[in-house]
Structures are given as structure tokens and as C-alpha cells.
Amino acid sequence: MKVIKWFLAIVLTLVVGVTVYLTMFFDLNNVKPQIVDAVKKQTGRDLQITQDLSWSVFPSLGIKLGGISLSNPDGFTPASMLDVNEAVASVALMPLFSQQIEIDLLKLDGLTLHLVTQKDGRTSFDGLAAKTTADKPKATASSDTKAKLLQTLDIGGIELTNTNINLIDMASNTTQTFSLKSFTLGQFSLGQFADFAYEFSATLPDMQLTSSGQGKVKVDQALKNVTINDFAMVHKAQGDSLPGKAVTAELTTQMTLALDAKTIALQLTKISATDLAATGDVKVNYGTSIPKIAMNLDVGDIDVDALLPQQEDQADKPGEKTDTAPSQEPDLSALKSMDLILNLTAKSIKVSNMLTQNWQMKLAINKGVLTLSSLTANLYEGKLALSAKLDARKAVPTYQFDKKLTGVQILPLLTDAAEVDLISGTASFEVNGSGASLIPDNMKKNLEAVGKFEVADGALYGVNIPQMIRSAQQKLKGDLSADKKEALKTDFTSLTGSFTLKDAVVNNPDLTMASPLIRLKGNGTANIATEALDYTLTTSVVGSLSGQGDAVDESLKGVDIPLTIKGTFQDPKFGIDTKALLEGQFKDEADKAKEKLKEGLFKKLGI
């Protein structure tokens, strides 16, 4: 008992002694001039501490500061770089005697930073770098010693309130404001989970952002691993450039940060934004010069068109140019500082009004080269398979690709993708190509490709070739009322061909079409820059061209009839060579006359 009494007496004496010394003999305000002079000497900046510095002693040893201001360099606006309304730090006094650190409270209120970049490139940070870089490094405690000292670290709580950062760019005359309304950390001890929460907002030139979140954080005893569980965040953005001028996104994740291995692992248990929902995981290795990122994402339905900002209708704005195609290469420099592997699966993706399902994609970005090793999807009752590479290491990017479509219903695909209803049927399509430049006009000029296609059991729309031939034939016979209104459609059983693409012109040398009535073959070109068509085809009649209820007229069987296709993709013009029809008629009549003459001659000869 005497030992305990003596111990308590000693502790009490120390506490009283420290209290008396700090409050009566050591006035913190006496050191304010030395602090101000030291800052001025080191940085050339003016430091002001307008409020008195004060001690708190029992039960916590603490210090309170207020009215702190640090100036920007001369000639900068605002004149102040940093302002702090109040800063409080207090440490539990009694555990210090047992070499234990228990922080009762860390509080910072009203911190404001004005970070200015002048037109000449000078910034608010100029002159703040330490001038002792040439000094020899001082010996520091080993990591094991630090961990041992901090094994008893306890923090009663941390409060950050009303923190604002203003990024001011004088060259562009823009200001971006980031505001941390609050950040709180509850009772914290090494090896134990602690609650935290935040509220954040930002004002950018084209939008307003707000974010709030909460979760649990744990730092292990060795200070090597940080774990964050149930980190739930809600982000809201408003701006004219956003779809619907407002977007709300929610994210829930679990995160592990390995400080010694320099890795971060995130489990994305929930991602939602507008109608987008996804799950996945992300792994980051930031120990290399370029961080390595590996992502696996499983996404539901994505409507890319709905996510893009609405385009203003320029039709009612005379005098304004509607051509907004870029004339410069896009900035792809970010690809050079990325090392990314992405595996993506999606239930469906809609883009440019074209719908695909069951996406499986493998993509990698490494030092400026984007490689799409595999992309497969279901597309209009068929399948899409694509691989591609984009090389952005030079000023003008280059690319190459290999694309296959099998079993695709071509009419709804063309209608949704390009509003073209030229052809229907079940299509297979192969093409591989390469090119340079991502400027749309240059892409059309520089793209070179080869491919082939096959369409089965379909129809050409906008033309009825048998009816055209029949009508022209009857008019040649003098029947000027031969124009019967029939569906402008030519059915076929197969349509095949190959093509090459160079200088924005698709060359199709071997177009072949077969149907029960006609055979068609020929060649032509399609200009993807002007959308002009220029085809010369030969049509052969193999069946009766007579309409229902008409007498059968097979006079054109075996006659080759030239057919032309002009116009554009949107408005093709079909034409027929009536001269060939007439020649076919003469040939048929001549053949009949020859047969009669031959029969008469045989009769006279008694044969």
C-alpha cells in the first residue's frame, strides 16, 4: 500500500508541477514572434497568428491555435494562401508516463487554401521548398522501432470541418473550388475498426459535384496494412454537359491497402449510375513507375446513347455550322502512362441505336498501345467477333482490326445503325483492315481493308428487277400501260461478293445474286466519303417474268440485260438498258424466223 501511495503522490506532483509551469512560467504567446520570423526567413512569406495560443493541461495536454494566415507570393490575388480558423490537438496526460500515446482529439476548422497559377507559370507553392536539401539525412528510427512505439496509439477522434481549396488559373480565368464540409473519425486504435464519414463538394467550370460516404477503417499493429470495409459513397453531379443535366452514382466497396507490397485491392460490391449497375474487383500495384491496374467488371444493361449529353438541334439555328467533326487528333497521351488489363462482361450494350447482348471483352493498355484481344457479342440474332489494336505512341495514331459477323439479320442492323433499309436477309461478313488517324475525314481516306460477305434468303429493297424488265419489255411492244404497281422488292436466295477498301472507295468486283427468276452478276464501287454508288450489273432471266394471271412470256430467257445502280446509300437509283431488251426481242424473232425457214427447207428437201 505504501508503494501505491508513493506512486500516486509522485504522479500527482508531476501533474501539478507541469500544470503550474505551463500556465504560470511558460507563455506560448512569447514564441509567436520567433515562429513568424522563422517562416519569413525560410519562405519569404508573412505568417500571422491573430488569436492567443493557449494550453489545456488536465485531463489532456493540448494546444489551441486560431486566426492563422500564410500569405501568397507578392503580387498574387488573393493575398492569402492559407487561412485556419481553429486548430486543436490534445493528448491524454496520464498515459504519457507509461510511454503510451492516447490522442483525445485532433480538430481542424475553417482551413482555406487559395492555390494560384499565374499566366507566367508561377504558383502559390514557389519558394516553399525547404532550403536544406543539401543537408545530410538525419538518422531515423527503424520501422520496427516506430511500430513498437505506435502499438499503443489511440485516438479519441478526428474532426475536420469547413475545409476549402480554391484552384485559381489566371491564364484560363477559371476557378475550381473543392470543399470538405466535414470528415470525422471515431474512436481509433491500431488493430481495431473505427467508423469514419465525410461530406465533400466541388465547383468546376462546367458542373457541380457533391459526395458523401461512410465506412470502417483498420490499421494493423505493424502499420503495413489498411483495411476499409463497407465503404458506401453517394456522388451527385449537375451540369449542362451531363445526360439529363444531373447524374447520381452510388458505390459500395471493400478495400485492402498493403503498404509494404504497395498494392491496393478493391471489391466493388455495388456500382450504380443512372440505369447502369455493375459489380467487380480492381487490383492496383503502385510500386512501379507506371501503376499496374487489373479490373474485372460485370455490367448489366448499358445504354450509351442515354449516357451521352444531349445534342442541340441546329436545324432551327440558321448561320450556325452543323459540322462539328474534329480537325485535330484526339489527345491520347494518357494511354502512355497506363498499364491496364480489363475483363468486361455485359448483359447488353446499346450504342448509336444499335443493340448487342452478352458481351465478353478482354482489353489491355500498355505504354500507349491499346489491344482489344477479344470481343464477342450477340448481334441481331447472330454473333460478332472482333479484335483490334490502337497504337497511340506517335502523333498520328494507327490502328488495325479483324471483324466477323455470322448469322446476322442485316435489315434491322442497317436500320438501327445507319437508317438504311436497302437489303434484308441472314448475313455473314468478314473484314480486316488498318489505317492511321482518328480524325473522321482522315479515317475514311486512310483506311485500307479487304473482306467478303454472303447474304442468304433476303431481298433488295427499292427495286423490283423482274417487274422492271417485264414493264420495259411490254412498253417496247407498244403497251404503254404496262406500269403495274408492285412491291419495290427483289427477293433472292443468295447474294455474295468480296471487296477491297482504299482511298475511301469500296471496290466490289464480283457481286453475284441468285433468285428463282433471275441471275445477277457484276461489279461496282461505293464511296464511303460521298456515299455515292456506281454499279454495272448483268441480269439473266432464268424463270418466267410474267405476273400472276398473265400469259407466260419466256422470250427473254438467256438474254443478258445490263442493270445499273447509281445514287447514294440513302437513295439508290436503279436503271435498266432497254436497248438490250430490244435486241433480245429482235434476236428472239430472228431465231423464230430461222426455225421456220429451216423447217420449210427441210420439207422441200423431203427431210
VENNOR-V250380 format. One record per residue. RES is the residue in one letter. SS is DSSP state (helix for helix, strand for strand, loop for the rest). OMEGA is omega in whole degrees, 0 to 359 (none if undefined). Layout:
res;ss;omega
RES;SS;OMEGA
RES;SS;OMEGA
This chain:
res;ss;omega
M;loop;180
K;helix;179
V;helix;180
I;helix;180
K;helix;179
W;helix;180
F;helix;179
L;helix;180
A;helix;179
I;helix;180
V;helix;180
L;helix;180
T;helix;179
L;helix;180
V;helix;180
V;helix;181
G;helix;178
V;helix;181
T;helix;181
V;helix;182
Y;helix;184
L;helix;185
T;helix;186
M;helix;188
F;helix;182
F;loop;180
D;loop;181
L;helix;184
N;helix;178
N;helix;182
V;helix;180
K;helix;179
P;helix;179
Q;helix;179
I;helix;180
V;helix;180
D;helix;181
A;helix;179
V;helix;180
K;helix;181
K;helix;185
Q;helix;188
T;helix;186
G;loop;181
R;loop;177
D;loop;176
L;strand;177
Q;strand;173
I;strand;189
T;loop;181
Q;loop;178
D;loop;173
L;loop;183
S;strand;178
W;strand;160
S;strand;191
V;loop;187
F;loop;5
P;loop;180
S;strand;174
L;strand;186
G;strand;179
I;strand;181
K;strand;178
L;strand;179
G;strand;179
G;strand;183
I;strand;180
S;strand;176
L;strand;187
S;strand;169
N;loop;175
P;loop;180
D;loop;177
G;loop;179
F;loop;174
T;loop;2
P;loop;181
A;loop;182
S;strand;175
M;strand;184
L;strand;174
D;strand;177
V;strand;179
N;strand;183
E;strand;174
A;strand;183
V;strand;174
A;strand;180
S;strand;182
V;strand;178
A;strand;189
L;loop;187
M;helix;181
P;helix;180
L;helix;180
F;helix;177
S;helix;181
Q;loop;175
Q;loop;181
I;loop;176
E;strand;180
I;strand;180
D;strand;185
L;strand;168
L;strand;185
K;strand;177
L;strand;183
D;strand;172
G;loop;175
L;loop;178
T;strand;178
L;strand;172
H;strand;183
L;strand;188
V;strand;171
T;strand;182
Q;loop;180
K;loop;181
D;loop;176
G;loop;178
R;loop;182
T;strand;180
S;loop;182
F;loop;182
D;loop;178
G;loop;182
L;loop;180
A;loop;181
A;loop;182
K;loop;184
T;loop;182
T;loop;181
A;loop;180
D;loop;177
K;loop;179
P;loop;180
K;loop;179
A;loop;180
T;loop;180
A;loop;178
S;loop;181
S;helix;178
D;helix;179
T;helix;179
K;helix;180
A;helix;180
K;helix;180
L;helix;186
L;loop;180
Q;loop;181
T;loop;181
L;loop;175
D;strand;178
I;strand;179
G;loop;178
G;loop;176
I;strand;178
E;strand;172
L;strand;182
T;strand;173
N;strand;177
T;strand;182
N;strand;176
I;strand;179
N;strand;176
L;strand;187
I;strand;179
D;strand;183
M;loop;182
A;loop;180
S;loop;180
N;loop;179
T;strand;177
T;strand;175
Q;strand;184
T;strand;177
F;strand;185
S;strand;172
L;strand;182
K;strand;179
S;strand;168
F;strand;181
T;strand;174
L;strand;182
G;loop;180
Q;loop;187
F;strand;173
S;strand;178
L;loop;179
G;loop;182
Q;loop;177
F;loop;177
A;strand;179
D;strand;174
F;strand;179
A;strand;180
Y;strand;170
E;strand;189
F;strand;174
S;strand;180
A;strand;175
T;strand;181
L;strand;182
P;loop;186
D;loop;179
M;strand;175
Q;strand;181
L;strand;170
T;strand;181
S;strand;175
S;strand;181
G;strand;178
Q;strand;180
G;strand;180
K;strand;182
V;strand;178
K;strand;174
V;strand;184
D;loop;184
Q;loop;182
A;loop;181
L;loop;181
K;loop;183
N;strand;175
V;strand;180
T;strand;176
I;strand;181
N;strand;174
D;strand;180
F;strand;183
A;strand;183
M;strand;174
V;strand;180
H;strand;177
K;strand;180
A;strand;177
Q;strand;180
G;loop;182
D;loop;183
S;loop;183
L;loop;176
P;helix;184
G;helix;180
K;helix;178
A;strand;179
V;strand;174
T;strand;181
A;strand;178
E;strand;182
L;strand;173
T;strand;186
T;strand;169
Q;strand;186
M;strand;174
T;strand;180
L;strand;177
A;strand;185
L;loop;181
D;loop;179
A;loop;181
K;loop;178
T;strand;176
I;strand;177
A;strand;179
L;strand;172
Q;strand;184
L;strand;183
T;strand;178
K;strand;171
I;strand;177
S;strand;177
A;strand;188
T;loop;180
D;loop;182
L;strand;176
A;strand;183
A;strand;171
T;strand;179
G;strand;178
D;strand;181
V;strand;175
K;strand;183
V;strand;171
N;strand;184
Y;loop;179
G;loop;179
T;loop;182
S;loop;173
I;loop;182
P;loop;178
K;strand;184
I;strand;175
A;strand;184
M;strand;170
N;strand;183
L;strand;175
D;strand;188
V;strand;177
G;strand;180
D;strand;180
I;strand;173
D;strand;183
V;helix;180
D;helix;181
A;helix;181
L;helix;181
L;loop;178
P;loop;180
Q;loop;178
Q;loop;178
E;loop;178
D;loop;183
Q;loop;185
A;loop;183
D;loop;182
K;loop;181
P;loop;177
G;loop;180
E;loop;180
K;loop;178
T;loop;180
D;loop;181
T;loop;180
A;loop;182
P;loop;179
S;loop;178
Q;loop;178
E;loop;176
P;loop;180
D;loop;180
L;loop;183
S;helix;180
A;helix;180
L;helix;182
K;helix;181
S;helix;181
M;loop;171
D;strand;192
L;strand;169
I;strand;183
L;strand;171
N;strand;186
L;strand;169
T;strand;182
A;strand;178
K;strand;176
S;strand;176
I;strand;178
K;strand;180
V;strand;184
S;loop;177
N;loop;182
M;strand;187
L;strand;174
T;strand;181
Q;strand;172
N;strand;179
W;strand;169
Q;strand;186
M;strand;174
K;strand;186
L;strand;177
A;strand;174
I;strand;182
N;strand;174
K;loop;174
G;loop;180
V;strand;177
L;strand;181
T;strand;173
L;strand;186
S;strand;181
S;strand;170
L;strand;177
T;strand;180
A;strand;171
N;strand;188
L;strand;175
Y;loop;178
E;loop;177
G;strand;183
K;strand;176
L;strand;173
A;strand;186
L;strand;168
S;strand;185
A;strand;176
K;strand;177
L;strand;180
D;strand;183
A;loop;183
R;loop;179
K;loop;183
A;loop;176
V;loop;183
P;loop;176
T;strand;182
Y;strand;174
Q;strand;184
F;strand;176
D;strand;188
K;strand;177
K;strand;172
L;strand;179
T;strand;175
G;strand;185
V;strand;172
Q;strand;193
I;helix;183
L;helix;178
P;helix;177
L;helix;180
L;helix;180
T;helix;181
D;helix;186
A;helix;187
A;helix;182
E;loop;179
V;loop;179
D;loop;187
L;loop;190
I;strand;175
S;strand;179
G;strand;178
T;strand;191
A;strand;167
S;strand;191
F;strand;176
E;strand;177
V;strand;170
N;strand;185
G;strand;180
S;strand;180
G;strand;180
A;strand;179
S;loop;176
L;loop;172
I;loop;187
P;helix;181
D;helix;180
N;helix;178
M;helix;180
K;helix;182
K;helix;189
N;helix;184
L;loop;174
E;strand;185
A;strand;172
V;strand;181
G;strand;177
K;strand;182
F;strand;177
E;strand;179
V;strand;183
A;strand;173
D;strand;182
G;strand;181
A;strand;169
L;strand;181
Y;strand;180
G;loop;181
V;loop;171
N;loop;188
I;helix;177
P;helix;180
Q;helix;177
M;helix;181
I;helix;181
R;helix;181
S;helix;180
A;helix;180
Q;helix;181
Q;helix;177
K;helix;177
L;helix;178
K;loop;178
G;loop;180
D;loop;183
L;loop;178
S;loop;188
A;loop;182
D;loop;174
K;loop;181
K;loop;177
E;loop;181
A;loop;179
L;loop;183
K;strand;177
T;strand;180
D;strand;176
F;strand;177
T;strand;178
S;strand;176
L;strand;185
T;strand;177
G;strand;174
S;strand;182
F;strand;170
T;strand;179
L;strand;177
K;strand;180
D;loop;176
A;loop;181
V;strand;174
V;strand;180
N;strand;181
N;strand;189
P;strand;190
D;strand;177
L;strand;180
T;strand;178
M;strand;179
A;strand;176
S;loop;179
P;loop;185
L;loop;188
I;strand;169
R;strand;183
L;strand;176
K;strand;180
G;strand;183
N;strand;179
G;strand;181
T;strand;174
A;strand;182
N;strand;184
I;loop;176
A;loop;181
T;loop;183
E;loop;181
A;strand;177
L;strand;178
D;strand;183
Y;strand;171
T;strand;186
L;strand;176
T;strand;181
T;strand;176
S;strand;180
V;strand;181
V;loop;179
G;loop;181
S;loop;178
L;loop;183
S;loop;176
G;loop;182
Q;loop;179
G;loop;180
D;loop;174
A;loop;182
V;loop;178
D;loop;183
E;loop;185
S;loop;183
L;loop;178
K;strand;179
G;loop;179
V;loop;177
D;strand;183
I;strand;178
P;strand;178
L;strand;179
T;strand;173
I;strand;178
K;strand;177
G;strand;184
T;strand;178
F;loop;183
Q;loop;185
D;loop;180
P;strand;179
K;strand;181
F;strand;180
G;strand;181
I;strand;182
D;loop;181
T;helix;178
K;helix;179
A;helix;176
L;helix;180
L;helix;178
E;helix;177
G;helix;177
Q;helix;180
F;helix;180
K;helix;181
D;helix;179
E;helix;179
A;helix;179
D;helix;180
K;helix;179
A;helix;178
K;helix;180
E;helix;179
K;helix;178
L;helix;180
K;helix;180
E;helix;179
G;helix;179
L;helix;179
F;helix;180
K;helix;179
K;helix;181
L;loop;180
G;loop;181
I;loop;none
